[in-house]
Amino acid sequence: MTQEEIRRFTEAGSLQTPCYIFDEDELTGRVQQIKEALASCSAELCFAVKANPFLIPLLDPVVGKYEVCSPGELEICRSYGIAGDKIIFSGVVKSYDDIKTALAYPVGEITIESVRHWQILKTCVPAGVKTRVLLRLTSGAQFGMEEQTIHTIIEEIQSMPDIIFAGIHFFAGTQRKRSKYEKELVMLAQFMTSLQEKYGLVDMRLEYGPGLCVAYFEGETVEEGAEEAQRLAEWIGGQHFPYPVTIELGRYLAASCGHYATRIMDVKQAGERKYCLIDGGIHHINYYGQNMAMRTPVIHHIPATGRKLEESVMGSEYMICGALCTFADLVARGLILHDPQIEDFLVFDRIGAYSVTEGSYLFLSRDLPMIYTYRKDTGIRKIRDRIAAWEINVAERVREENAFCIKK
C-alpha cells in the first residue's frame, strides 16, 4: 500500500482515525518470499499468533502451523476455524484447565515448559489418544527447562504409549543478529543428537524461533525482501542441520504489512518547542526498542483534503504527543514537519506486528481503534469497528443499573 493510496483513502473520507491498516498484498507477498527462502532447507513456517491475531485468516492458506500462547489465542483460532493439527499450544503458564481445553480442541502439539506442565499433562491425556509434546529448552530465562529435566521427562515418555515426544522447542529473544542464531543452532543440533543417541529416537524435529530483525526506525536499513530468512535457510542447509526444522516467526513476518493512521487534533508551542497532538498515542503505537521516542519510526505527513504542502515552506521540529494525560505519551520527538495543521494525517509504517494487541488500550478509557485491511483489487475493508473501553473500565453493577434506568 503506497502513500499515494493512503492519501486517496484519507481524501475520500474512507478512514476513521485512529486506525490500523493491514496490507494483504504486502503480507502474502512477504510470506511467499519467506516460504521460498525456507524451502531451500525444507523448513516449515509457523506464525506466532501473538504478533497479530487479525492476520490469521489471511495466513491460513500459506503457513504450516500457528504458535498459540494462551487460552484466548486458542479461542481466536477456534473462531476462525483453524484446524487443530496446525496449532502448537505453547505458553510459559498453563493451568490444568488450559491443558485440558487444548487437548480437547484437539491441538496438534503442546509444549512442556516445566515439571509442573508435565505433571498436569500426565493427568489430562485421554487414554488411547496420541498426544504429541514439544519439550522447551531454556535459554537461561523463565521459559523452558534445563537439559537434565528434559532427559528425565523423555525417560518417562518411553514407557507412556499415549504420549509422543515430537521434538525440542527453543526461542531466546527477538531482533537478533545472525551470529546469535548460528551459535544456537549448533548447540541445539548437539543436544538433539545426544537425545537421539541415548534414547534411540527416530522422529524428532526442532521448533525454533530465531528472532529475525526488523528495521523499524529512521536511519535503519529496511530490507524489502526476505534476505535474513534466506541467510538463515542457507546456513541451515549448508550446515546440513540433521533434523527437520519449523521456523517460528512473528515480528519478521507481520511488521511490514501494517500502517497506523492518526489525525492531528491540535498544533501549539510552549517555549521553544512545537507540538502536534494526535488522536492516537502510545496506547496504540508500540515499536520494539522505542523508549520515550528516543528513536523515530518512519512517519508520513498527509495534508487534509484539498490542501497541498508548499515546497517552499521550511520544515520545523515537532514533538508528536498522543491523547493520554501523561508525560509518557510521546511518540516522536524532533520530527521535521512542513506546516502541519489540524485534521492532517500522520501515518506510521511497519506496524503490522504487536502494536494492535500490545498497547495499554484501557488507560483513559479511550476507544480501541478501528482496523482495516487493504487489497489492491478490492480496496479497503473494515474488519473491526471501534470498541468502547469505558464499558470494560466500569463495574458490572453500574452498567446494569444504568441499563435499568435507561429502560425505565
C-alpha positions as CSV (number, residue, x, y, z in Angstrom):
1,M,0.0,0.0,0.0
2,T,1.7,3.2,-1.2
3,Q,1.5,6.6,0.5
4,E,-0.5,7.8,-2.5
5,E,-3.1,5.1,-2.0
6,I,-3.4,6.1,1.7
7,R,-3.7,9.7,0.7
8,R,-6.5,8.8,-1.7
9,F,-8.4,7.0,1.1
10,T,-8.0,9.8,3.5
11,E,-9.2,12.4,1.0
12,A,-12.2,10.2,0.2
13,G,-13.1,10.0,3.9
14,S,-12.7,6.2,3.9
15,L,-10.5,6.1,7.0
16,Q,-11.7,7.0,10.5
17,T,-8.8,7.6,12.8
18,P,-7.1,6.4,14.8
19,C,-6.9,3.1,12.9
20,Y,-4.7,0.3,11.7
21,I,-4.5,-0.8,8.1
22,F,-3.1,-4.2,7.2
23,D,-2.0,-4.6,3.6
24,E,-3.0,-8.1,2.5
25,D,-0.9,-7.9,-0.7
26,E,2.2,-7.0,1.2
27,L,1.6,-9.7,3.8
28,T,1.0,-12.5,1.3
29,G,3.9,-11.4,-0.9
30,R,6.3,-11.4,2.0
31,V,5.1,-14.7,3.3
32,Q,5.6,-16.2,-0.1
33,Q,9.2,-14.8,-0.2
34,I,9.9,-16.3,3.2
35,K,8.4,-19.7,2.3
36,E,10.5,-19.8,-0.9
37,A,13.6,-18.9,1.1
38,L,12.9,-21.6,3.7
39,A,12.1,-24.2,1.1
40,S,15.8,-24.5,0.2
41,C,16.4,-26.1,3.6
42,S,12.9,-27.8,3.8
43,A,11.9,-25.8,6.8
44,E,8.2,-25.4,7.7
45,L,6.8,-21.9,8.5
46,C,5.0,-21.2,11.8
47,F,3.3,-17.9,12.6
48,A,3.4,-16.7,16.2
49,V,-0.2,-15.6,16.8
50,K,0.7,-13.1,19.5
51,A,2.3,-10.9,16.8
52,N,-1.1,-10.1,15.2
53,P,-4.2,-12.4,15.6
54,F,-6.1,-10.4,13.0
55,L,-3.8,-11.8,10.3
56,I,-4.8,-15.4,11.0
57,P,-7.5,-15.8,8.2
58,L,-5.1,-14.2,5.7
59,L,-2.3,-16.5,6.6
60,D,-4.1,-19.8,6.9
61,P,-3.7,-20.9,3.3
62,V,0.1,-20.3,3.4
63,V,1.5,-21.1,6.8
64,G,2.0,-24.7,8.1
65,K,1.5,-24.0,11.8
66,Y,0.4,-21.5,14.4
67,E,2.1,-20.9,17.8
68,V,-0.7,-20.2,20.3
69,C,0.3,-19.0,23.8
70,S,-2.9,-18.6,25.7
71,P,-6.5,-19.9,26.1
72,G,-7.7,-16.6,24.5
73,E,-5.5,-17.1,21.4
74,L,-6.8,-20.7,21.2
75,E,-10.4,-19.3,21.2
76,I,-9.4,-16.9,18.4
77,C,-8.2,-19.8,16.3
78,R,-11.4,-21.7,17.1
79,S,-13.5,-18.7,15.9
80,Y,-11.6,-18.7,12.6
81,G,-12.0,-22.5,12.2
82,I,-8.3,-23.2,12.3
83,A,-7.5,-27.0,12.1
84,G,-6.2,-28.4,15.4
85,D,-3.3,-30.2,13.7
86,K,-1.9,-26.7,12.7
87,I,-1.8,-25.5,16.3
88,I,1.2,-25.7,18.7
89,F,-0.2,-24.8,22.1
90,S,2.6,-23.0,23.9
91,G,3.0,-20.5,26.7
92,V,5.0,-20.3,29.9
93,V,2.0,-20.6,32.2
94,K,-0.6,-23.4,31.6
95,S,-3.2,-24.4,34.1
96,Y,-5.0,-27.8,34.3
97,D,-8.0,-26.3,32.6
98,D,-5.8,-24.7,29.9
99,I,-4.1,-28.0,29.0
100,K,-7.4,-30.0,29.1
101,T,-9.0,-27.4,26.8
102,A,-6.1,-27.6,24.4
103,L,-6.2,-31.4,24.3
104,A,-10.0,-31.3,23.7
105,Y,-9.6,-28.9,20.8
106,P,-7.5,-31.1,19.9
107,V,-4.3,-29.2,19.2
108,G,-1.6,-30.9,17.1
109,E,1.2,-30.4,19.7
110,I,1.6,-28.9,23.1
111,T,4.8,-27.6,24.7
112,I,6.0,-28.6,28.1
113,E,7.9,-25.8,29.8
114,S,8.2,-27.0,33.3
115,V,7.9,-30.0,35.6
116,R,4.5,-28.6,36.6
117,H,3.3,-28.7,33.0
118,W,4.4,-32.3,32.7
119,Q,2.7,-33.3,35.9
120,I,-0.6,-31.8,34.7
121,L,-0.4,-33.2,31.2
122,K,0.0,-36.8,32.5
123,T,-3.3,-36.5,34.3
124,C,-5.1,-35.0,31.3
125,V,-4.1,-37.2,28.4
126,P,-7.1,-39.2,27.2
127,A,-6.5,-43.0,27.2
128,G,-5.8,-44.3,23.7
129,V,-5.4,-40.8,22.2
130,K,-1.9,-40.0,20.9
131,T,-0.6,-36.6,22.3
132,R,2.4,-35.0,20.7
133,V,4.6,-32.9,23.0
134,L,7.5,-30.5,22.4
135,L,9.9,-30.1,25.3
136,R,11.1,-26.5,25.6
137,L,14.8,-26.0,26.3
138,T,15.6,-22.9,28.4
139,S,17.8,-20.2,27.1
140,G,18.5,-19.1,30.7
141,A,15.3,-17.1,31.2
142,Q,11.9,-18.1,32.7
143,F,10.9,-20.1,29.6
144,G,11.6,-23.8,29.2
145,M,13.6,-26.4,31.2
146,E,17.2,-27.4,31.8
147,E,18.7,-30.3,29.8
148,Q,18.6,-32.7,32.7
149,T,14.8,-32.1,33.2
150,I,14.2,-32.8,29.5
151,H,16.2,-36.1,29.9
152,T,14.0,-37.1,32.9
153,I,10.8,-36.4,31.0
154,I,11.9,-38.3,27.9
155,E,12.7,-41.3,30.1
156,E,9.2,-41.3,31.4
157,I,7.7,-40.8,27.9
158,Q,9.5,-44.0,26.8
159,S,7.0,-46.0,28.9
160,M,3.9,-44.0,28.0
161,P,2.3,-45.2,24.8
162,D,-0.2,-42.3,24.5
163,I,2.5,-39.5,24.7
164,I,4.8,-38.9,21.8
165,F,8.0,-36.9,22.1
166,A,7.8,-34.7,19.0
167,G,11.0,-32.6,19.5
168,I,12.6,-29.6,21.1
169,H,11.2,-26.0,21.3
170,F,13.6,-23.1,21.6
171,F,13.3,-19.3,21.5
172,A,15.8,-17.0,23.1
173,G,14.8,-13.4,22.1
174,T,13.9,-11.0,19.3
175,Q,15.6,-8.5,17.0
176,R,18.7,-10.7,16.9
177,K,21.8,-10.9,14.7
178,R,22.9,-13.8,12.6
179,S,25.8,-14.8,15.0
180,K,23.2,-15.5,17.7
181,Y,21.1,-18.0,15.9
182,E,24.1,-19.7,14.3
183,K,25.6,-20.5,17.7
184,E,22.2,-21.6,19.0
185,L,21.6,-24.0,16.1
186,V,25.0,-25.6,16.6
187,M,24.2,-26.1,20.3
188,L,20.7,-27.4,19.5
189,A,22.0,-29.9,17.0
190,Q,24.4,-31.3,19.5
191,F,21.8,-31.5,22.2
192,M,19.2,-33.2,20.0
193,T,21.9,-35.7,18.7
194,S,22.7,-36.6,22.3
195,L,19.0,-37.3,22.9
196,Q,18.8,-39.4,19.7
197,E,21.8,-41.5,20.6
198,K,20.8,-42.0,24.2
199,Y,17.1,-42.9,23.6
200,G,17.1,-44.2,20.1
201,L,14.8,-41.5,18.9
202,V,13.9,-41.7,15.2
203,D,11.3,-39.0,14.7
204,M,12.2,-35.6,16.2
205,R,12.1,-32.0,15.0
206,L,13.2,-28.5,16.1
207,E,10.6,-25.8,16.7
208,Y,12.8,-22.7,16.5
209,G,12.2,-19.0,16.9
210,P,15.3,-17.2,15.5
211,G,14.0,-13.7,16.4
212,L,15.0,-12.3,13.0
213,C,15.5,-8.5,12.8
214,V,13.0,-5.9,11.5
215,A,14.2,-2.4,10.7
216,Y,11.8,0.0,12.4
217,F,13.4,3.4,12.7
218,E,14.8,6.2,10.6
219,G,18.4,5.6,9.6
220,E,18.0,1.8,9.8
221,T,18.3,-0.3,6.6
222,V,15.0,-1.7,5.5
223,E,15.3,-5.0,3.7
224,E,12.4,-5.1,1.2
225,G,12.5,-8.8,0.8
226,A,13.3,-11.9,2.9
227,E,17.1,-11.6,2.9
228,E,17.5,-12.6,6.5
229,A,15.3,-15.6,6.1
230,Q,17.3,-16.5,3.1
231,R,20.5,-16.3,5.1
232,L,19.0,-18.4,7.8
233,A,17.9,-21.1,5.3
234,E,21.3,-21.1,3.6
235,W,23.0,-21.6,6.9
236,I,20.7,-24.5,7.9
237,G,21.1,-26.1,4.5
238,G,24.8,-25.5,4.3
239,Q,25.4,-27.0,7.8
240,H,23.2,-29.9,6.9
241,F,21.2,-29.5,10.1
242,P,20.3,-33.1,11.0
243,Y,16.7,-32.7,12.0
244,P,13.5,-31.2,10.4
245,V,13.0,-27.6,11.4
246,T,9.9,-25.4,11.9
247,I,10.8,-21.7,11.8
248,E,8.5,-19.7,14.1
249,L,8.2,-16.1,13.1
250,G,6.0,-13.2,14.3
251,R,7.5,-9.7,14.0
252,Y,9.6,-10.6,11.0
253,L,6.6,-11.9,9.1
254,A,4.0,-9.3,10.0
255,A,5.6,-5.9,10.7
256,S,5.9,-4.7,7.1
257,C,2.2,-5.1,6.3
258,G,0.9,-2.6,8.8
259,H,0.2,1.1,8.8
260,Y,-1.2,3.2,11.6
261,A,-3.1,6.4,10.7
262,T,-3.8,9.1,13.2
263,R,-5.1,12.7,12.8
264,I,-3.5,15.9,14.1
265,M,-6.0,17.4,16.6
266,D,-4.0,20.4,17.8
267,V,-0.8,22.3,17.0
268,K,0.8,24.5,19.6
269,Q,4.0,25.9,21.0
270,A,5.4,26.0,24.6
271,G,8.6,28.0,24.8
272,E,10.9,26.9,22.1
273,R,9.2,23.6,21.5
274,K,6.4,23.0,18.9
275,Y,3.9,20.2,19.5
276,C,1.4,18.2,17.4
277,L,-1.3,16.5,19.4
278,I,-2.8,13.4,17.7
279,D,-5.9,11.4,18.3
280,G,-3.8,8.3,19.0
281,G,-0.8,7.8,21.1
282,I,1.5,5.3,22.9
283,H,-1.5,3.1,23.8
284,H,-1.7,2.2,20.1
285,I,1.9,2.5,18.9
286,N,4.5,0.1,20.2
287,Y,7.7,-0.4,18.3
288,Y,10.3,-2.7,19.9
289,G,13.2,-0.5,21.0
290,Q,11.3,2.8,21.0
291,N,11.7,4.2,24.5
292,M,10.2,7.6,25.2
293,A,10.5,8.4,21.5
294,M,14.3,8.3,21.6
295,R,14.1,6.6,18.2
296,T,11.9,7.8,15.4
297,P,9.8,5.4,13.3
298,V,9.1,6.1,9.6
299,I,6.2,8.6,9.7
300,H,4.5,10.2,6.7
301,H,2.6,13.6,6.8
302,I,-0.5,13.6,4.6
303,P,-2.3,17.0,4.5
304,A,-6.1,17.2,4.9
305,T,-8.3,17.1,1.9
306,G,-7.8,19.9,-0.6
307,R,-4.5,21.2,0.8
308,K,-1.1,20.9,-0.8
309,L,2.1,21.2,1.0
310,E,4.1,24.2,-0.1
311,E,7.6,23.0,-1.1
312,S,9.0,26.5,-0.2
313,V,7.8,26.2,3.4
314,M,10.7,25.3,5.6
315,G,10.1,22.4,8.0
316,S,10.3,22.6,11.7
317,E,10.9,20.2,14.5
318,Y,7.8,19.0,16.3
319,M,7.1,16.8,19.3
320,I,4.4,14.4,18.5
321,C,2.2,13.6,21.5
322,G,-0.8,11.5,22.0
323,A,-4.2,11.9,23.6
324,L,-3.3,10.4,27.0
325,C,-2.9,12.7,30.1
326,T,0.6,11.6,30.8
327,F,4.1,13.0,30.0
328,A,4.9,9.5,28.8
329,D,2.6,9.8,25.8
330,L,5.3,11.0,23.4
331,V,5.5,9.1,20.2
332,A,8.2,11.1,18.3
333,R,10.5,13.9,19.2
334,G,12.1,16.3,16.7
335,L,10.1,15.1,13.8
336,I,10.5,17.5,10.8
337,L,7.1,18.6,9.5
338,H,6.2,21.2,6.9
339,D,3.3,23.3,8.0
340,P,1.3,20.7,10.0
341,Q,-2.3,21.7,10.5
342,I,-5.3,20.4,12.4
343,E,-7.0,17.5,10.5
344,D,-3.8,16.5,8.8
345,F,-2.9,12.8,8.9
346,L,0.3,11.2,10.3
347,V,0.8,7.6,9.0
348,F,3.3,5.3,10.8
349,D,4.8,2.4,8.8
350,R,5.9,-1.1,9.6
351,I,3.4,-1.5,12.5
352,G,1.8,-4.8,11.5
353,A,3.3,-6.7,14.5
354,Y,2.4,-6.4,18.1
355,S,1.1,-2.8,18.3
356,V,-2.5,-3.9,17.6
357,T,-2.5,-6.1,20.7
358,E,0.4,-4.8,22.9
359,G,-0.8,-1.3,23.6
360,S,-2.1,-0.1,27.0
361,Y,-5.6,0.3,25.5
362,L,-7.6,0.8,28.7
363,F,-5.7,3.8,30.0
364,L,-8.0,6.9,30.0
365,S,-10.9,4.7,28.6
366,R,-10.4,5.9,25.1
367,D,-12.0,3.7,22.3
368,L,-9.9,0.9,20.8
369,P,-9.0,1.8,17.2
370,M,-10.7,0.6,14.1
371,I,-9.0,-2.0,12.0
372,Y,-9.0,-2.1,8.2
373,T,-7.5,-4.5,5.6
374,Y,-6.5,-3.4,2.1
375,R,-6.1,-5.2,-1.2
376,K,-5.3,-3.5,-4.4
377,D,-8.0,-5.3,-6.4
378,T,-10.8,-4.8,-3.8
379,G,-9.7,-1.7,-1.9
380,I,-10.1,-1.0,1.8
381,R,-12.4,-3.0,4.1
382,K,-13.3,-2.5,7.8
383,I,-12.8,-5.7,9.8
384,R,-13.3,-4.3,13.3
385,D,-15.2,-1.2,14.5
386,R,-14.2,0.9,17.4
387,I,-14.6,-0.7,20.8
388,A,-15.7,1.4,23.8
389,A,-13.1,0.9,26.5
390,W,-15.2,2.6,29.2
391,E,-17.5,-0.4,29.3
392,I,-14.5,-2.5,30.4
393,N,-13.4,0.1,33.0
394,V,-16.7,0.3,34.9
395,A,-18.2,-2.1,37.5
396,E,-20.8,-4.6,36.1
397,R,-23.2,-3.4,38.8
398,V,-23.0,0.2,37.5
399,R,-23.6,-0.9,33.9
400,E,-26.6,-3.0,35.0
401,E,-28.1,-0.1,37.0
402,N,-27.6,2.4,34.1
403,A,-29.2,-0.1,31.7
404,F,-32.2,-0.4,34.0
405,C,-32.5,3.4,34.3
406,I,-32.4,3.8,30.5
407,K,-35.1,1.2,30.0
408,K,-37.4,2.9,32.5
